[in-house]
Amino acid sequence: MSGQQTGAGEQQPHNQRDLKFATKLLHFGAEIDEATGASSVPIYQASTFHHHDIYNPPVHDYSRSGNPTRQALEDYIALLEGGARGFAYASGMAAISSTFMLLSSGDHVIVTEDVYGGTYRLLTSILNRMNIESTFVDMTDIDQVKQALQSNTKAVFMETPSNPTLKITDIGAVTAWAKDNNLLTMLDNTFMTPYYQRPIELDVDIVLHSATKFLGGHSDVLAGLAVARTEELGRQLKMLQNGLGTVLGAQESWLLMRGMKTLEARMAHSEISARKLSRWLSERSDIAQVYYPGLENHPGREIHERQSSGYGAVVSFDVGTGERAKQVLSKVRLPIVAVSLGAVESILSYPTMMSHAAMPADVRHARGIGDGLLRFSVGLEDIDDLIADLEQALQN
């Protein structure tokens, strides 16, 4: 990456990190190909690279270890999050699982209790067999986080807002305490994206994304991203990414960059609609509970507003029973009923049978994920059409 933008006359250097977010999305340093002037990052569909001089190896030698297209994406997300280095993986879970490999047998990690189901499955079905222990706590209460500290605790994993009940963790309070106890901090920033929330500015060590969601934004790419706050952590993550081979391919890297260019426009539009949807749902007597950080009665709203610049595009709501939830899923016409979120089209999901199916029912219920809970990822449709469609689906 050159750090320069090609113009009609002489190239004028600029520092991408000084630009406003919307400008960074389009001018991230590799937006113009130096060799050809192409307005898009080339797709280097190559597995290996020729050594012109055996005594001076090229920057890239094998695409698992590094690919120019993937490198452009990795530098892109590092710029947006304000970190030292970025890394791209084959999926969000590949990013999370690779990052957890920083831990060793005998280590212990403190985790948000209503974490994404895939993360829960990783910790309770795979890492526990490697003797890596986990304690799940309600991170809306910093005292519970502190009480979970053990002599072998090495890390804290946050997800805020959490999935799917959108609970809020005070990021700064956790990182300050973690730093005092020499703990690594990790945060899943999938719901907010760096447009609304930049955890590294609050001293989080590693930020993670299921880039399949809002960053990609078009339901056409599977990807994960991680950003390290320091160069030293970046070197450790690079070793793990290369050693495990959990990398993102060149084609997917290009697709993800294309999606990220419109992140601000998509997020801003969807959030306006999500706020209207949450208010409409909260005014209905047949909805048991609405979860959205933008609602005045949402627990943690004040904390969320201190650490985020918006409320996001995900609204969860409880229709009362599993039977009614399935009725709504069967009757809606506009949102697709599917796993995932964060796309241009609205997605209605049923955590009980989809994102959190890996959680036993008693564990889900203890975390407030009832059988009547639905998660609505608001897309770019007209919100009045979405509300009218949900209205007819809620009718008995």
N, C-alpha and C positions, 0 to 999 in steps of 0.2 A: 504494500500500500504506500502510495507516494505522499499522501497528505496534501496533494495539490489538486486543484480543479482546473480543467482545461477551459480556456475562454477564447474569444476571437483574436485577442492579441497575446501579449506575454502572460505566462502562467503566474497567477498571484497565489502565494502560499496562504493557507489559513489553518487554524487549529480547530479541528472538528469538535473538540470537547467544549469550545466556547459558543458553539451554535445553539440556537433554540431547538427543542426536540423535533418539531415538525421538519426543520431543515436537515437535521441529522438523519432522519429517515430516508432522505433522498440524496444527501451529500455525505456519505459515510467513508469516503476515501478510496473506494474501489468502484465507484459508480461509472467511471469512464475507463475503458481498457486502454492502457498506455500504448500497447503495440499497434492497435488499429483505430482507436478513437471510438470504438463501439460503445453504445449507450447502455450496455448490459454486461454484467460479469460473464465472461465466457464459461461454458461448461467443459471442464477438462475431463472428458470421459476416458480416462487413462488409468491403468492399474500401476504402471511403472514408468520411470523417467530415465532417459539416456544420460550417462556420465560422459560428457565431452572431454573431460580431463579427470582421469582417475585419481589424481592427487588433489583435485579441488572439486569435491562432490557437489552436486546441485542442491539447492534449498530443499527440493522435494525429490525423494527417491522411490517411494512406494506409497500408494494412496491410503493404506491403513495408517501410515505414520504421518501423512500430510498430503493434502490435495489443494491446489490453488483456489478452486471454487469453494471448497469447504473453509479454507483459511479466510477468504473474504467474508463469509458468513460469521465465522468465529470472531473476527475483528469487529464486525458490525454489532454483534450483541454485546461485546465488551464495551464498545463506545456508548451504546444506549443505556447500559446498566451502570456505567462509570467504574468498571472494574479493570484489573490489570490484564487478564487474559480470558478469552472465551473458548468454549469447546462445544462441538456439535456431535450428537449421538443419534443412533438409529430410532430412538423413541424417548418419550419422557421417562419411562421406567428404566431405560438403559442409562440415562443421565443420572437418575437417582441411585440406581444400584451400583454404578461405577463409582459415584461419590462416596457411598457407604463403604467402599473398599479401602478408604483411608483408615478405617477402623481395623482392629486386630482381634483375634480370639481373646475372650476375657473382658473386652470393653463393654461399656454400658452407654446407652443413649436415651435421652428424654425426648418424648415425641408428643406433638399435638394429638389429643385423644380422638377427635373426629377427622382424622387424616384421610386422604384419598384411599380407597379400598386397595388399590394396587400396591401402595406403599405399605399399608397394613399387612398385606399378604407377604410381601418381601421380608418384612421384619419378623413376622410370626411363623412363617413356613420355611424360609430359606436361611436367613441370617442367624436365627436361633439355633439351627443345626451346626453353625460355625462358631457357636458359643459367644455370639454377640447379643447381649441382653437389651431389652427395650422396656421402658416404663411409659405408659400413656397417661397424660394428665390433662386436665382442663387448663389450658394456657391463658384463659381469660383471667385467671387468678395466679399472680406471680408467686404467691406463697406456696401454691401447690408445686410449681416448678422447682422452687428452692428445696422443698421437702423431699423431692425425688432424687436429690443429689446422693450419690454413693461414692465410695472410695475409688471405684473403677469407672466412674462416669467420664466420658471423653467428649461428648457432643450433645447438642440440642438441635432438634429438627422442628422447625416451625412451618405452619401453613396458615396464612392469614390474608384474606378471609378464608376460613376453613371450608372444606367440601364435604357435605352440601349445606350445612347449617349456617355458614357464613359467620362463625364466631371470630372475634377480633383479638389478636394477641398484641400486647404492647411491645413492639420490636425493640425499641431503645432500652426498655427496662430489662428485657431478657438478655440483650447483648452486653449491657453494662455488667450485669451479674455474672454472665458467662465469662467475660474477660477477667473478672476478679478471681474466677476459679479455673482459669486456663482451659476453658472448654471451646471446642470448635462449634461455630453456629452455621446452620444451613436453613434456607428458607425457600419454600415452593412459592414462586411468584406468578403462577400460571393465570390466576383469576384477574390480577390487577395489571400485569405486564409492566415494563419500565415506563410506559406512558403515564400511569397513575401512581406507581410506587417503585422507589429505587432503594431497596434494602441496604445496599452497600454504603449508602450515605448515612445509614443508621448503624454501621459497623458490623453488619452481617458478613461472615467470611465467604460463604458460597451461596449464590443465588441459582435456583433451578427453575426450569420451565418444561412443561409439556408444550413444545412449540407447535404440535399438532393443532392446538386450540387457537387462541386469539392471534398469536404471532403469525401463523400460517394463514388462518382465517377463511379458508375456502374448502375445507373438508377434502383436500386432495393430496395431503402430504403427512407422513408420519415422521415425527422428529422430536428430539429433546435437546436442550441447551443447558449449559452450566457456565457461570462466570465466577472467577476467583478474585477476591479482593486484593491479594498480594501476588507478586511474582513467585514467591516461594511456594505458595499453595498452587499456583498455576503450573509450576514444574511437576509437582506431585500428581496433579490431575492429568497432565500430559502423559506421564509415565503409565498411569492406569488406563487411560484411553487407548494408548498404543498397545499396551500389554494385553488388555482384554479384547481389543478389536471391536469395540462397541460404536464404531464410527458411522456418521451419516454419509450417504453416497453423494456424488457430484450433482446428479439430476435433482435429488431431493433438496440439496443445499440451494440450488438455483431457484427452485419453486418457493422455498421458504423465504428467500430474500425478496422475491417478487411480491409475496404476500405482505411482508413486513413494511414495504413502502407505503401502504395505505393504512397502517395500524391506527394512527391518530384519527383519521377521518372515520374509520369504522367504529372505533371505541367511543368516540364522542357522540356519534349518531345513536349507537345502541344504548348508551347510558341514558340518554334523554328518554328513550322509549322504555327502558327498564324502570326508571323512576316513575313514569306514568303507570306502568303495569303494576308495580308494587303498591301504589296508592289505591288503585282500583281494587286490587285483591284485598287489601287491608280494610276496605269499607264494606266488604261482603260479610254477611252474617253466617254464610255456609262454609267459610274458610276458617279452619281451626287456628292456623298460625301462618304468618308471612315472615320470611327471613330476607332482609335486604339492608345493607349498611346505611342506605340513604333515608330510611324511615326514622322519624324522630324518636320512636320508642325502641329502636334497635339497641340492645346492650352493646356497649363498646363503640357507639357511633362517635363519641367525642375523641376517643383514642384513634380511631380510624382516620378522622379528619386531620389529626395532627401529623400522621405519617403517610397519608395518601392524598392525592389531589382530586380524586373522584371516587365514585361508588361502584363502578363496574357494571357489567351487563348481565349478571346472573341473579335471578330471583328464585328462591325456593319457597314452596308453600305446601301446607298440609291440608288435604281435603277431607280428612277425618278417618277414612278406612281404606284398606287395600282394595276392596271391591270398587269403591268410588274412584280411586286413582286409576284402576285399570279401565273403568268406563271412560274417563277423560282421555286416556291414551288411545282408546279405540275410536273416539268420536272427533278428535281434532283433525282438521283438514290442512292447515297451513304449516305448522312446525313439523319437521320430521321427527318421528319417535325413534330415538337412537341413543347409543352410547356417544360420549364426547360432548363438546360445547365449543363456543367461541367462533362460530362460522358466520358467513354472510347470511345464510338461512337460519331461521330460528330452530332450535333443537330442544325438544321436550324429553326429559330423561326420567327414569324410575330407579333411583338409587338402590332400592331393595333388591331388584332383579338385575341391575346393570352395574354401575360403578362400584357399589358396595356389596355385591353378591358374595364376595369372599369373606365378609364379616359374618360370624354367627349371629342369629337373630337377637339373642339376648345382649350381645355386645353392641349391635346396631341400636337397639332400643335404649340401652343405657346412655348412648351418645346422642340421643334425641333424633335418631333417624328412624322414624316410624314407618309403618306400612302404607300410610296415606301421604307420604312426602313425595312431592314432584319437584324437579329442578328444571327451570325454564331459562335457557340461554337465548337472550333476545338478539335477533339478527337485524337485518336492514329493511325488513318489510315495513309498511305503514302500520304504526302501533294500533290505530283504530281498527284495522282489519284483524290484527292479532287478538285484540280484546274481544271483538265480536265473535271470532271463531272460538275462543276459550269460553265465552258466555254460553254458546250453544252446547259445547261439550260438557259444561257443568250442570246443564239441565237434566233432571231425572227423567 
